[in-house]
Amino acid sequence: MSHTEKSKKPNHVESNIDQLRMSVATAIAANSKNLTPNHYSRFRHKTAEWIDESFFKILKGCGVTGLIECGAHEASASVNFMRTGGRRAVAIEANPFTYESKTKLTEQYGVLSFNCGVGGEVGEIDFYIPLHDQNAGNASFLKKTNVKYKSKKVSVDTLDNIFREHFETNEALALWVDVEGLALEVLKGGGSLLNSENCLVIKVEVESKSFWEGQSLARDVDNYLTSFGFKAILRDLEYRNQYNVIYVKDKYIDCIDEVLIDCWREISWLRLSWLDKNDGVREFASYIKHRLTRSDKSIVSFFTHKVAAFLGSKSSN
């Protein structure tokens, strides 16, 4: 049977992703039932922090030494990976404005960064940047119907090429994919890598309904990865109809059994702190942060980010 034929079998995948949805809902139900709508939105974001922390625990459990971060923006995953003992991290950011102002700065931490896209094949295609914000996190190779864009030609490479050019042939690798609706195309450019013994863990942002024109959805990504022997093991609730999933090669799941037990226990204990629930403190902290962090190099900016992180700012953290 060909790989294409195998990838069309959805039954096991659908039951797997549905069971994961029910598991995470059950784990947090008691902790979120009395939250206001605003506080529940913040609780969702705390689940995103939880899955990020879980990702790095899983990397250690699997012995991962290399990371490719696609849609890197400020490349926080790559920086964290290098700070915690990773051997090599490659951060890929397609938006040239974001790359120059944010992604490139992470090279001081040993991150290897590139201004290009990642896709199904090598080439050059239009990248769409919202007119209102050239550094917008939702800039993409796909468009939303209700947003005005300016376009810029951006070169595109594949995961397979990036791995071959920048990592050892025996590298134990993880992928971090946050590419605004283009996850399946990114992964399709890494068929050889996904089929190898090198790629062990993947964290990918997916959508259960379309936000971009012509995008693939969560089940499409799930079906594709399952056909390579990956299994979805954790997911968060960051946004409605958009969330992050961690996949691990099935043969390595038993190796991280205790890690996964700890991760599920931690989400079942997740709570909003007093600071999370205090709207006035959060708004004041956000205002002060905005006023004092205009220069990324100032000592005032550094300490302001530290305080903002303490008060719950994910970007500062």
JODAFEN-V613418 format. One record per pair of residues at least 24 apart in sequence whose ideal C-beta (glycine too) atoms are under 6 Angstrom apart, sorted by the first residue. I is the first residue (numbers start at 0). J is the second residue. D is the distance in Angstrom with one decimal. If there is no record, write none. Layout:
i: (I & I)
j: (J & J)
d: (D & D)
This chain:
i: (5 & 6 & 6 & 9 & 12 & 12 & 12 & 15 & 16 & 16 & 19 & 19 & 23 & 26 & 26 & 30 & 38 & 38 & 41 & 42 & 43 & 43 & 45 & 46 & 46 & 47 & 47 & 49 & 50 & 50 & 50 & 53 & 53 & 54 & 54 & 56 & 57 & 57 & 57 & 58 & 58 & 60 & 60 & 61 & 61 & 61 & 62 & 63 & 63 & 63 & 63 & 64 & 65 & 65 & 65 & 66 & 67 & 68 & 69 & 69 & 69 & 69 & 70 & 70 & 71 & 72 & 73 & 74 & 74 & 74 & 76 & 77 & 78 & 78 & 81 & 81 & 81 & 89 & 91 & 93 & 93 & 94 & 96 & 96 & 97 & 115 & 115 & 116 & 116 & 117 & 118 & 118 & 118 & 119 & 119 & 119 & 121 & 122 & 123 & 123 & 124 & 125 & 126 & 126 & 137 & 139 & 140 & 141 & 141 & 141 & 141 & 142 & 143 & 157 & 158 & 158 & 158 & 159 & 159 & 159 & 162 & 170 & 171 & 172 & 172 & 173 & 174 & 175 & 176 & 177 & 180 & 180 & 182 & 183 & 183 & 183 & 193 & 194 & 199 & 199 & 200 & 201 & 202 & 203 & 204 & 205 & 206 & 206 & 207 & 208 & 274 & 274 & 275 & 284)
j: (226 & 223 & 226 & 222 & 221 & 222 & 225 & 231 & 221 & 231 & 231 & 234 & 234 & 266 & 267 & 269 & 271 & 276 & 275 & 271 & 236 & 237 & 269 & 235 & 236 & 235 & 237 & 266 & 233 & 235 & 243 & 233 & 262 & 202 & 245 & 258 & 200 & 255 & 258 & 173 & 200 & 255 & 258 & 199 & 200 & 251 & 171 & 171 & 173 & 199 & 200 & 171 & 166 & 170 & 172 & 173 & 174 & 175 & 117 & 176 & 178 & 185 & 177 & 178 & 102 & 97 & 101 & 102 & 105 & 110 & 175 & 110 & 105 & 108 & 108 & 109 & 110 & 165 & 117 & 126 & 153 & 138 & 133 & 134 & 134 & 154 & 156 & 153 & 155 & 185 & 155 & 184 & 188 & 184 & 187 & 188 & 156 & 155 & 152 & 154 & 155 & 150 & 151 & 153 & 179 & 179 & 181 & 180 & 211 & 212 & 214 & 212 & 211 & 188 & 188 & 189 & 192 & 189 & 191 & 192 & 192 & 197 & 199 & 197 & 198 & 200 & 201 & 202 & 203 & 204 & 211 & 214 & 220 & 215 & 219 & 220 & 227 & 227 & 248 & 251 & 247 & 246 & 245 & 244 & 243 & 244 & 240 & 241 & 240 & 240 & 310 & 311 & 311 & 310)
d: (4.9 & 5.9 & 3.8 & 5.3 & 4.9 & 4.9 & 4.4 & 5.8 & 5.0 & 5.8 & 5.3 & 5.4 & 5.6 & 5.0 & 4.6 & 5.7 & 5.9 & 5.7 & 5.4 & 5.7 & 4.7 & 5.7 & 5.9 & 4.1 & 4.7 & 5.0 & 4.0 & 5.3 & 5.9 & 4.1 & 5.3 & 5.6 & 4.3 & 5.0 & 5.8 & 5.3 & 5.7 & 5.7 & 5.9 & 5.4 & 6.0 & 3.9 & 4.4 & 4.7 & 5.8 & 5.4 & 5.4 & 4.9 & 4.6 & 5.9 & 6.0 & 5.3 & 5.1 & 4.3 & 4.5 & 5.2 & 5.4 & 4.4 & 4.7 & 4.8 & 5.5 & 5.5 & 4.1 & 4.1 & 5.1 & 5.9 & 4.4 & 5.2 & 4.3 & 5.8 & 4.7 & 4.4 & 5.2 & 4.9 & 5.1 & 4.7 & 5.9 & 5.4 & 5.4 & 5.3 & 5.1 & 4.9 & 4.3 & 5.5 & 4.9 & 4.8 & 5.4 & 5.2 & 4.1 & 4.8 & 4.4 & 5.0 & 5.5 & 4.8 & 4.3 & 4.8 & 5.8 & 5.3 & 5.4 & 5.1 & 6.0 & 4.3 & 5.3 & 4.1 & 5.5 & 3.8 & 5.6 & 4.8 & 3.6 & 5.9 & 5.6 & 5.3 & 5.7 & 3.3 & 5.0 & 3.0 & 5.4 & 5.5 & 4.7 & 5.4 & 5.0 & 5.8 & 5.8 & 4.9 & 5.0 & 4.2 & 4.5 & 5.1 & 4.2 & 4.7 & 3.7 & 3.6 & 5.2 & 3.8 & 5.3 & 5.2 & 4.3 & 5.7 & 5.2 & 5.6 & 5.4 & 4.4 & 5.1 & 5.8 & 5.2 & 6.0 & 5.9 & 4.9 & 4.7 & 4.6 & 5.4 & 5.9 & 5.4 & 4.5)
